[in-house]
Amino acid sequence: MTDFLQRVAVSWSTTLDEVLARAARHGRDGLVVFDLDSTVFDNRPRQARIVREYGTAHGLPALGRCQGWHFTTGWDLKGAAVACGVSEADYEKHRAALKAFWGERFFTSQYCIDDVEIVGAPRYLAALLATGTRLVYVTGRQEDMRAGSVACLAKCGMPTPTTDGRVTLLMKPTLRESDDEYKRVTHARLKTMGPVVAAFDNEPTHVNDYATNFPEALAVHLATDHSGRPVPLDPRVISVPHFAY
């Protein structure tokens, strides 16, 4: 993540202005695409809640005090546990059980409601809608997380799906589908919906795919956190740290 933050140019906010200008030119015909996790949502409160519940259930008071800011290195349970004060030896004793506990909860509507907005996202999404463009959320979350995802968008003051097509939420059928393949398949659907003005994603693989498959669009990378795979960003991709400017 640090390397990607270093990639953010001093003039990064001009990219957000350019997306707004392009969206206004396209109006209702255009689409602006956003991922959810680590793009418009900060998942750290959800992660911390799960770690706290594990700590309480297993007599680890240090984990019971976990907060979002303990996740300083992306989606790293070990890093968060150690930051909370758990020794590496104790973490290793609980690693498999904590990971299983996390996996049973993280991908659920009941827990994703704890997410908060990436700084500036509500205002920026509202500004995009005001141009007349359409918003499409394309997420690796599965369909049985739809209720919690929509509720969290509303909680954070971000646009929720509409029946008129102004705002659309596209989700995987089930958890087992690959996020990479699902998003690539979804590109074909986006092409039938209208011209993609810009696409925002935190995952290098995904934003690179947008740059390749939609060469006329602005491919924008959120330099927040990601899966940790060593994937370099396409030179055409522009990195931004958040939406507040």
Helices and strands as residue ranges (DSSP letters): H 2-6, H 13-26, G 27-29, E 31-34, E 41-42, H 44-57, H 61-64, G 68-70, H 77-84, H 88-106, H 109-112, E 116-117, H 121-130, E 134-142, G 143-145, H 146-155, E 167-172, H 179-193, E 196-201, H 204-213, E 218-222, E 238-240
